[in-house]
Amino acid sequence: MPKSAKQRGRPFVKGYDPRRHKFTPEECREGFYAALAAIAERNPLATFYNVMEYFR
């Protein structure tokens, strides 16, 4: 971090934090399908199988 930049808040720490949101399976599913829709919009020739390459 450059000396001119001020650090805001505390640095990220792995582990449990009650302020951190835990995604439900439904939210994960919605996000996955939103990503598929965005990829399909950019690439109309995309199929499910070649779209999965984006997630590797």
C-alpha positions in Angstrom: 0.0 0.0 0.0 1.5 3.4 -0.9 2.4 5.6 2.0 -0.1 8.3 0.8 -3.1 5.9 1.1 -4.7 5.6 4.4 -5.8 2.2 5.7 -9.5 2.1 6.5 -10.9 -0.3 9.1 -9.2 -3.5 10.1 -7.4 -5.8 7.7 -9.2 -9.0 6.6 -8.9 -11.9 9.0 -9.9 -15.4 8.0 -12.5 -17.2 10.1 -15.9 -16.4 11.6 -17.1 -12.8 11.7 -20.7 -12.1 12.7 -20.8 -9.1 10.3 -19.9 -11.2 7.3 -22.8 -12.4 5.2 -23.3 -16.2 4.8 -24.8 -16.9 1.4 -27.7 -19.4 1.3 -27.8 -22.1 -1.3 -30.7 -20.2 -3.0 -28.6 -17.0 -3.2 -25.6 -19.0 -4.6 -27.9 -20.5 -7.2 -29.3 -17.1 -8.2 -25.8 -15.7 -8.6 -24.7 -18.7 -10.7 -27.6 -18.3 -13.1 -27.1 -14.6 -13.3 -23.5 -15.2 -14.3 -24.7 -17.8 -16.9 -27.1 -15.2 -18.3 -24.4 -12.5 -18.5 -22.1 -14.9 -20.3 -24.8 -16.0 -22.7 -25.7 -12.3 -23.4 -22.1 -11.5 -24.4 -21.7 -14.8 -26.3 -24.9 -16.0 -28.0 -23.1 -19.1 -29.2 -22.3 -20.2 -25.7 -23.6 -23.6 -24.6 -23.7 -24.9 -21.0 -20.6 -26.9 -21.5 -18.4 -24.2 -22.9 -19.8 -21.7 -20.4 -18.5 -23.9 -17.6 -15.0 -23.0 -18.8 -15.5 -19.5 -17.4 -15.9 -20.9 -13.8 -12.6 -22.8 -13.7 
